[in-house]
Amino acid sequence: MLQDKEMVSDYLAGLNASLTGYATMITQANNSELRQTLINMRNQDESRQRVVYQYALQKGYYNPAALASQEVIQQLKAQLSSEQ
């Protein structure tokens, strides 16, 4: 039987995969009604993902990466700006 932590992790993984799929489908949708429906579905999944993420964080099931320093952030911004 799955434990709470495993169920939360599986659900998060599924939501993350669906968000990736929506991004692909939205960019390829030619029909504006279909595109809007996909955007709405993606937005709902993003909201769900945030709630489940907060739950996992609160329960100690998820440990986010350490915050980047301001120096690293500035370097990345400069690099991305120069590539455009």
Biotite code that builds the C-alpha atoms (Angstrom):
import biotite.structure as struc

atoms = struc.array([
    struc.Atom([0.000, 0.000, 0.000], chain_id="A", res_id=1, res_name="MET", atom_name="CA", element="C"),
    struc.Atom([1.324, 3.428, -0.920], chain_id="A", res_id=2, res_name="LEU", atom_name="CA", element="C"),
    struc.Atom([2.235, 5.831, 1.824], chain_id="A", res_id=3, res_name="GLN", atom_name="CA", element="C"),
    struc.Atom([1.169, 9.491, 1.844], chain_id="A", res_id=4, res_name="ASP", atom_name="CA", element="C"),
    struc.Atom([4.628, 10.660, 0.742], chain_id="A", res_id=5, res_name="LYS", atom_name="CA", element="C"),
    struc.Atom([4.664, 8.317, -2.267], chain_id="A", res_id=6, res_name="GLU", atom_name="CA", element="C"),
    struc.Atom([1.154, 9.325, -3.341], chain_id="A", res_id=7, res_name="MET", atom_name="CA", element="C"),
    struc.Atom([2.033, 13.016, -3.114], chain_id="A", res_id=8, res_name="VAL", atom_name="CA", element="C"),
    struc.Atom([5.245, 12.458, -5.087], chain_id="A", res_id=9, res_name="SER", atom_name="CA", element="C"),
    struc.Atom([3.411, 10.488, -7.779], chain_id="A", res_id=10, res_name="ASP", atom_name="CA", element="C"),
    struc.Atom([0.690, 13.108, -8.057], chain_id="A", res_id=11, res_name="TYR", atom_name="CA", element="C"),
    struc.Atom([3.254, 15.908, -8.316], chain_id="A", res_id=12, res_name="LEU", atom_name="CA", element="C"),
    struc.Atom([5.153, 14.013, -10.997], chain_id="A", res_id=13, res_name="ALA", atom_name="CA", element="C"),
    struc.Atom([1.940, 13.509, -12.948], chain_id="A", res_id=14, res_name="GLY", atom_name="CA", element="C"),
    struc.Atom([0.989, 17.169, -12.683], chain_id="A", res_id=15, res_name="LEU", atom_name="CA", element="C"),
    struc.Atom([4.453, 18.243, -13.796], chain_id="A", res_id=16, res_name="ASN", atom_name="CA", element="C"),
    struc.Atom([4.288, 15.909, -16.795], chain_id="A", res_id=17, res_name="ALA", atom_name="CA", element="C"),
    struc.Atom([0.855, 17.219, -17.761], chain_id="A", res_id=18, res_name="SER", atom_name="CA", element="C"),
    struc.Atom([2.097, 20.821, -17.579], chain_id="A", res_id=19, res_name="LEU", atom_name="CA", element="C"),
    struc.Atom([4.880, 19.951, -20.010], chain_id="A", res_id=20, res_name="THR", atom_name="CA", element="C"),
    struc.Atom([2.362, 18.303, -22.312], chain_id="A", res_id=21, res_name="GLY", atom_name="CA", element="C"),
    struc.Atom([0.052, 21.313, -22.214], chain_id="A", res_id=22, res_name="TYR", atom_name="CA", element="C"),
    struc.Atom([2.894, 23.615, -23.249], chain_id="A", res_id=23, res_name="ALA", atom_name="CA", element="C"),
    struc.Atom([3.495, 21.505, -26.342], chain_id="A", res_id=24, res_name="THR", atom_name="CA", element="C"),
    struc.Atom([-0.170, 21.203, -27.244], chain_id="A", res_id=25, res_name="MET", atom_name="CA", element="C"),
    struc.Atom([-0.905, 24.909, -26.695], chain_id="A", res_id=26, res_name="ILE", atom_name="CA", element="C"),
    struc.Atom([1.872, 26.014, -29.020], chain_id="A", res_id=27, res_name="THR", atom_name="CA", element="C"),
    struc.Atom([0.649, 23.633, -31.728], chain_id="A", res_id=28, res_name="GLN", atom_name="CA", element="C"),
    struc.Atom([-3.096, 24.241, -31.429], chain_id="A", res_id=29, res_name="ALA", atom_name="CA", element="C"),
    struc.Atom([-4.479, 25.926, -34.518], chain_id="A", res_id=30, res_name="ASN", atom_name="CA", element="C"),
    struc.Atom([-8.066, 26.168, -33.298], chain_id="A", res_id=31, res_name="ASN", atom_name="CA", element="C"),
    struc.Atom([-8.457, 29.151, -30.937], chain_id="A", res_id=32, res_name="SER", atom_name="CA", element="C"),
    struc.Atom([-11.224, 27.496, -28.901], chain_id="A", res_id=33, res_name="GLU", atom_name="CA", element="C"),
    struc.Atom([-9.122, 24.378, -28.383], chain_id="A", res_id=34, res_name="LEU", atom_name="CA", element="C"),
    struc.Atom([-6.109, 26.525, -27.509], chain_id="A", res_id=35, res_name="ARG", atom_name="CA", element="C"),
    struc.Atom([-8.099, 28.435, -24.873], chain_id="A", res_id=36, res_name="GLN", atom_name="CA", element="C"),
    struc.Atom([-9.460, 25.198, -23.413], chain_id="A", res_id=37, res_name="THR", atom_name="CA", element="C"),
    struc.Atom([-5.925, 23.825, -23.107], chain_id="A", res_id=38, res_name="LEU", atom_name="CA", element="C"),
    struc.Atom([-4.755, 27.064, -21.484], chain_id="A", res_id=39, res_name="ILE", atom_name="CA", element="C"),
    struc.Atom([-7.596, 26.825, -18.948], chain_id="A", res_id=40, res_name="ASN", atom_name="CA", element="C"),
    struc.Atom([-6.743, 23.194, -18.210], chain_id="A", res_id=41, res_name="MET", atom_name="CA", element="C"),
    struc.Atom([-3.059, 24.077, -17.815], chain_id="A", res_id=42, res_name="ARG", atom_name="CA", element="C"),
    struc.Atom([-3.938, 26.907, -15.426], chain_id="A", res_id=43, res_name="ASN", atom_name="CA", element="C"),
    struc.Atom([-6.042, 24.542, -13.309], chain_id="A", res_id=44, res_name="GLN", atom_name="CA", element="C"),
    struc.Atom([-3.191, 22.023, -13.160], chain_id="A", res_id=45, res_name="ASP", atom_name="CA", element="C"),
    struc.Atom([-0.729, 24.780, -12.246], chain_id="A", res_id=46, res_name="GLU", atom_name="CA", element="C"),
    struc.Atom([-2.985, 25.730, -9.321], chain_id="A", res_id=47, res_name="SER", atom_name="CA", element="C"),
    struc.Atom([-3.257, 22.093, -8.241], chain_id="A", res_id=48, res_name="ARG", atom_name="CA", element="C"),
    struc.Atom([0.487, 21.641, -8.570], chain_id="A", res_id=49, res_name="GLN", atom_name="CA", element="C"),
    struc.Atom([1.122, 24.637, -6.306], chain_id="A", res_id=50, res_name="ARG", atom_name="CA", element="C"),
    struc.Atom([-1.268, 23.346, -3.631], chain_id="A", res_id=51, res_name="VAL", atom_name="CA", element="C"),
    struc.Atom([0.260, 19.846, -3.678], chain_id="A", res_id=52, res_name="VAL", atom_name="CA", element="C"),
    struc.Atom([3.787, 21.335, -3.709], chain_id="A", res_id=53, res_name="TYR", atom_name="CA", element="C"),
    struc.Atom([2.974, 23.453, -0.632], chain_id="A", res_id=54, res_name="GLN", atom_name="CA", element="C"),
    struc.Atom([1.531, 20.375, 1.088], chain_id="A", res_id=55, res_name="TYR", atom_name="CA", element="C"),
    struc.Atom([4.655, 18.330, 0.294], chain_id="A", res_id=56, res_name="ALA", atom_name="CA", element="C"),
    struc.Atom([6.875, 21.140, 1.530], chain_id="A", res_id=57, res_name="LEU", atom_name="CA", element="C"),
    struc.Atom([4.858, 21.493, 4.742], chain_id="A", res_id=58, res_name="GLN", atom_name="CA", element="C"),
    struc.Atom([5.012, 17.752, 5.446], chain_id="A", res_id=59, res_name="LYS", atom_name="CA", element="C"),
    struc.Atom([8.743, 17.585, 4.744], chain_id="A", res_id=60, res_name="GLY", atom_name="CA", element="C"),
    struc.Atom([8.242, 15.365, 1.672], chain_id="A", res_id=61, res_name="TYR", atom_name="CA", element="C"),
    struc.Atom([10.058, 17.807, -0.569], chain_id="A", res_id=62, res_name="TYR", atom_name="CA", element="C"),
    struc.Atom([13.253, 19.739, 0.038], chain_id="A", res_id=63, res_name="ASN", atom_name="CA", element="C"),
    struc.Atom([13.789, 22.477, -2.541], chain_id="A", res_id=64, res_name="PRO", atom_name="CA", element="C"),
    struc.Atom([17.240, 23.317, -3.824], chain_id="A", res_id=65, res_name="ALA", atom_name="CA", element="C"),
    struc.Atom([19.168, 26.013, -1.996], chain_id="A", res_id=66, res_name="ALA", atom_name="CA", element="C"),
    struc.Atom([18.490, 29.564, -3.110], chain_id="A", res_id=67, res_name="LEU", atom_name="CA", element="C"),
    struc.Atom([20.857, 30.975, -5.701], chain_id="A", res_id=68, res_name="ALA", atom_name="CA", element="C"),
    struc.Atom([23.083, 33.842, -4.629], chain_id="A", res_id=69, res_name="SER", atom_name="CA", element="C"),
    struc.Atom([22.581, 37.299, -6.138], chain_id="A", res_id=70, res_name="GLN", atom_name="CA", element="C"),
    struc.Atom([25.887, 36.846, -7.962], chain_id="A", res_id=71, res_name="GLU", atom_name="CA", element="C"),
    struc.Atom([24.702, 33.662, -9.663], chain_id="A", res_id=72, res_name="VAL", atom_name="CA", element="C"),
    struc.Atom([21.387, 35.310, -10.564], chain_id="A", res_id=73, res_name="ILE", atom_name="CA", element="C"),
    struc.Atom([23.158, 38.302, -12.116], chain_id="A", res_id=74, res_name="GLN", atom_name="CA", element="C"),
    struc.Atom([25.525, 36.051, -14.074], chain_id="A", res_id=75, res_name="GLN", atom_name="CA", element="C"),
    struc.Atom([22.603, 34.063, -15.450], chain_id="A", res_id=76, res_name="LEU", atom_name="CA", element="C"),
    struc.Atom([20.695, 37.230, -16.382], chain_id="A", res_id=77, res_name="LYS", atom_name="CA", element="C"),
    struc.Atom([23.753, 38.585, -18.189], chain_id="A", res_id=78, res_name="ALA", atom_name="CA", element="C"),
    struc.Atom([24.276, 35.318, -20.025], chain_id="A", res_id=79, res_name="GLN", atom_name="CA", element="C"),
    struc.Atom([20.629, 35.077, -21.114], chain_id="A", res_id=80, res_name="LEU", atom_name="CA", element="C"),
    struc.Atom([20.592, 38.737, -22.205], chain_id="A", res_id=81, res_name="SER", atom_name="CA", element="C"),
    struc.Atom([23.710, 38.305, -24.330], chain_id="A", res_id=82, res_name="SER", atom_name="CA", element="C"),
    struc.Atom([22.219, 35.254, -26.066], chain_id="A", res_id=83, res_name="GLU", atom_name="CA", element="C"),
    struc.Atom([19.228, 37.218, -27.291], chain_id="A", res_id=84, res_name="GLN", atom_name="CA", element="C"),
])
